[in-house]
Amino acid sequence: MSKIDIMRKLTSRKFLEAVFIQIVCLVTAFGMDAHLAQVIASLVIMGVVAVAYIYTEGKVDASRQAVELIETEPDPVSEDVEEVQP
């Protein structure tokens, strides 16, 4: 399993929800107000999702720009060939 696969699994919404549900349950079990724990967990999830989205879009934009650069580079072989005029 590559590093990218691990990061994708750790930042999946299902995994994050499962982790934060466990945190909310533990915090509630030790005396914190359930509503406050849910609000805090929701804010953290929103932040993580926003950061993951920004990071992912940055990677997509970078790869798209790399492809565009490759497509716009002149072909070195065709530049060296002289055109024959009849």
C-alpha positions in Angstrom: 0.0 0.0 0.0 1.5 3.3 -1.1 1.6 6.5 0.9 -1.0 8.0 -1.4 -3.4 5.1 -0.7 -2.9 5.5 3.1 -3.5 9.3 2.9 -6.7 8.8 0.8 -8.0 6.3 3.4 -7.1 8.4 6.4 -8.8 11.5 4.8 -12.0 9.7 3.7 -15.2 11.0 5.2 -16.3 7.6 6.5 -13.1 7.1 8.4 -13.1 10.6 9.8 -16.8 10.2 10.9 -16.0 6.9 12.6 -13.0 8.5 14.5 -15.0 11.5 15.6 -18.0 9.4 16.7 -15.6 7.4 18.9 -14.2 10.7 20.3 -17.6 12.1 21.0 -18.7 8.9 22.7 -15.5 8.8 24.9 -15.8 12.5 25.8 -19.5 12.2 26.6 -18.7 9.1 28.7 -16.3 11.1 30.8 -18.7 13.9 31.6 -18.7 16.5 28.8 -21.9 17.7 27.4 -22.9 15.6 24.4 -24.1 18.7 22.4 -20.8 20.5 22.9 -18.8 17.4 22.0 -20.8 17.1 18.7 -20.3 20.8 17.9 -16.6 20.5 18.4 -16.3 17.3 16.3 -18.4 18.8 13.5 -16.1 21.9 13.4 -13.0 19.7 13.2 -14.5 17.5 10.5 -15.4 20.6 8.5 -11.9 21.9 8.8 -10.3 18.6 7.8 -12.6 18.3 4.8 -11.8 21.8 3.7 -8.0 21.3 3.9 -8.2 18.0 2.1 -10.3 19.6 -0.7 -7.8 22.5 -1.1 -4.9 20.1 -1.1 -6.5 17.8 -3.7 -7.5 20.6 -6.0 -3.9 21.9 -5.8 -2.6 18.6 -6.9 -5.1 18.3 -9.7 -4.2 21.8 -10.9 -0.5 21.1 -10.8 -0.9 17.9 -12.8 -3.2 19.6 -15.3 -0.6 22.4 -15.8 2.2 19.8 -16.3 0.1 18.1 -19.0 -0.5 21.4 -20.7 3.2 22.2 -20.7 4.1 18.9 -22.2 1.4 19.4 -24.9 2.6 22.9 -25.8 6.3 22.1 -26.1 7.5 22.1 -29.7 8.6 18.8 -31.2 12.4 18.9 -31.4 12.6 16.5 -34.4 10.2 18.6 -36.5 12.2 21.8 -35.8 15.4 20.2 -37.2 13.9 19.1 -40.5 14.3 21.7 -43.2 11.3 22.2 -45.4 11.9 21.2 -49.0 10.5 23.7 -51.5 9.6 22.5 -54.9 
